Amino acid sequence: MQFEYFLSPDDETAAASVDGRPVHATVRSQVVDPASVLGQLERLLGARRDDDGLLSAQMIAESEDGARLVIRLSAHVLSLYAKVQPDTVKLLVDQWALSRRFRRGGAAGEDLYSFAAGLHGMCRAGQGGVYCRATADASEMTEPPAPSPESMVQARTEDGVLRPLPRRA
């Protein structure tokens, strides 16, 4: 998967990017998916650890072929991350990098510090919302999409509705 985080003034404008058109001011990652890995950052920022649902993301659009999703990061995670002082982002990322996803080597070759600094800048910008466009690569599209309930993460929307987002294996 390729994850592109970007700023957009509203859900409708962000959802239009599901067709693959270029998005501006992106921070890219192949590891930091908004459904689970960003939820780990959210917990480090002070979200309750006993919460069954992540507050970090909500899917707002899906392409017809299922190859792309557009996901809105919650105001909760944006607010928490924006409050972090720039000089303490490295310390936060040091802790985040200890998570299982990064320890397993899934972040090899990816600069987590650069990603975190870019995302932090977006959160502090306060210009609309921060969104993520997740794009599957060709090999993921050839595999049968049959996620089991335990491979799904529930993302809690701001109005309390739970919505499933695919979790990477």
C-alpha positions as CSV (number, residue, x, y, z in Angstrom):
1,M,0.0,0.0,0.0
2,Q,1.0,3.6,-0.6
3,F,-0.3,6.1,1.9
4,E,-0.4,9.8,0.9
5,Y,-1.3,12.2,3.6
6,F,-2.5,15.6,2.4
7,L,-4.4,18.8,3.4
8,S,-7.9,19.5,2.0
9,P,-10.4,22.2,2.8
10,D,-13.3,19.6,3.2
11,D,-14.4,16.0,2.8
12,E,-15.9,16.6,-0.6
13,T,-12.7,18.0,-2.1
14,A,-10.6,15.2,-0.5
15,A,-13.0,12.5,-1.7
16,A,-12.6,13.7,-5.3
17,S,-9.0,12.5,-5.1
18,V,-10.1,8.9,-5.0
19,D,-9.9,8.8,-8.8
20,G,-6.1,9.1,-8.5
21,R,-5.7,12.7,-9.4
22,P,-2.6,14.4,-7.9
23,V,-2.9,15.7,-4.4
24,H,-0.7,18.5,-3.2
25,A,1.6,18.9,-0.2
26,T,1.7,15.1,0.5
27,V,3.6,13.2,3.1
28,R,4.0,9.6,1.8
29,S,4.5,6.3,3.6
30,Q,4.3,2.6,2.9
31,V,4.0,1.7,6.6
32,V,1.9,4.4,8.4
33,D,-1.6,3.4,7.7
34,P,-4.3,5.5,9.4
35,A,-6.3,2.5,10.6
36,S,-3.8,1.0,12.9
37,V,-0.3,2.5,12.9
38,L,-1.6,6.1,13.2
39,G,-3.8,4.8,16.1
40,Q,-0.6,3.8,17.9
41,L,0.6,7.4,17.6
42,E,-2.8,8.6,18.8
43,R,-2.4,6.4,22.0
44,L,1.0,7.8,22.6
45,L,-0.5,11.3,22.4
46,G,-2.9,10.4,25.2
47,A,-5.9,8.5,23.8
48,R,-7.4,6.0,26.2
49,R,-5.6,2.6,26.0
50,D,-8.8,0.7,26.9
51,D,-10.8,2.2,24.0
52,D,-11.8,-0.6,21.5
53,G,-12.3,1.7,18.6
54,L,-9.7,4.0,17.1
55,L,-10.6,7.7,16.9
56,S,-7.8,8.3,14.4
57,A,-9.6,7.8,11.0
58,Q,-12.8,7.6,9.0
59,M,-13.2,6.4,5.5
60,I,-14.9,9.0,3.3
61,A,-14.5,7.5,-0.2
62,E,-13.6,4.3,-2.0
63,S,-12.8,3.8,-5.7
64,E,-15.1,1.5,-7.6
65,D,-12.4,-1.1,-8.0
66,G,-11.4,-0.9,-4.3
67,A,-7.9,0.1,-5.2
68,R,-8.0,3.5,-3.4
69,L,-9.6,4.8,-0.2
70,V,-9.7,8.3,1.1
71,I,-9.6,8.6,4.8
72,R,-10.1,11.6,7.0
73,L,-8.0,11.9,10.1
74,S,-10.1,12.8,13.1
75,A,-10.0,16.3,14.6
76,H,-9.0,14.5,17.8
77,V,-5.7,13.1,16.5
78,L,-5.0,16.4,14.6
79,S,-5.5,18.4,17.7
80,L,-3.4,16.1,19.9
81,Y,-0.5,16.0,17.4
82,A,-0.7,19.8,16.7
83,K,-0.1,20.5,20.4
84,V,3.2,18.6,20.4
85,Q,6.1,21.1,20.3
86,P,8.3,20.8,17.2
87,D,11.4,20.1,19.3
88,T,9.7,17.1,21.1
89,V,8.5,15.4,17.9
90,K,11.7,13.4,17.7
91,L,11.2,12.1,21.3
92,L,7.7,11.1,20.4
93,V,8.8,9.3,17.3
94,D,11.5,7.5,19.3
95,Q,8.7,6.0,21.4
96,W,6.4,5.4,18.4
97,A,9.2,3.5,16.6
98,L,9.2,0.9,19.4
99,S,5.8,-0.3,18.3
100,R,5.5,-3.8,16.9
101,R,4.9,-2.6,13.3
102,F,8.3,-0.8,13.2
103,R,10.2,-3.4,15.2
104,R,9.2,-6.2,12.7
105,G,11.2,-4.3,10.1
106,G,8.1,-3.1,8.2
107,A,9.6,0.4,8.1
108,A,12.9,-0.6,6.6
109,G,14.1,2.2,4.3
110,E,11.4,4.6,5.4
111,D,12.3,7.8,7.3
112,L,9.8,7.8,10.1
113,Y,11.2,11.0,11.5
114,S,10.7,12.8,8.2
115,F,7.2,11.4,7.9
116,A,6.3,12.5,11.4
117,A,7.7,16.0,10.9
118,G,5.7,16.4,7.7
119,L,2.5,15.2,9.3
120,H,3.1,17.4,12.3
121,G,3.4,20.4,10.0
122,M,0.1,19.5,8.4
123,C,-1.6,19.1,11.8
124,R,-0.3,22.5,12.9
125,A,-1.3,24.3,9.7
126,G,-4.9,24.3,10.7
127,Q,-6.0,24.6,7.1
128,G,-9.0,22.4,6.6
129,G,-8.5,18.7,7.4
130,V,-5.7,16.1,7.0
131,Y,-6.6,13.2,4.8
132,C,-4.9,10.0,3.6
133,R,-5.3,8.4,0.2
134,A,-4.4,4.7,0.5
135,T,-3.6,3.1,-2.8
136,A,-3.2,-0.7,-3.2
137,D,-0.4,-2.0,-5.5
138,A,-1.1,-4.4,-8.3
139,S,-0.2,-7.5,-6.2
140,E,-2.6,-6.6,-3.5
141,M,-5.4,-6.2,-6.1
142,T,-4.9,-9.8,-7.4
143,E,-5.4,-11.3,-4.0
144,P,-9.0,-12.1,-3.1
145,P,-10.4,-9.4,-0.7
146,A,-11.9,-11.4,2.1
147,P,-11.1,-9.7,5.3
148,S,-12.2,-11.6,8.4
149,P,-13.7,-9.6,11.3
150,E,-10.6,-9.9,13.4
151,S,-8.6,-8.2,10.6
152,M,-10.8,-5.1,10.7
153,V,-10.3,-2.0,12.9
154,Q,-13.4,0.0,13.9
155,A,-12.8,3.7,13.4
156,R,-15.1,5.8,15.5
157,T,-16.5,8.9,13.8
158,E,-17.0,12.1,15.6
159,D,-20.7,11.4,15.8
160,G,-20.1,8.0,17.5
161,V,-20.8,5.8,14.5
162,L,-18.3,2.9,14.1
163,R,-17.0,2.3,10.6
164,P,-14.6,-0.6,9.6
165,L,-11.3,0.2,7.9
166,P,-9.1,-2.5,6.5
167,R,-6.1,-3.3,8.7
168,R,-2.8,-4.3,7.1
169,A,-1.5,-7.7,8.0
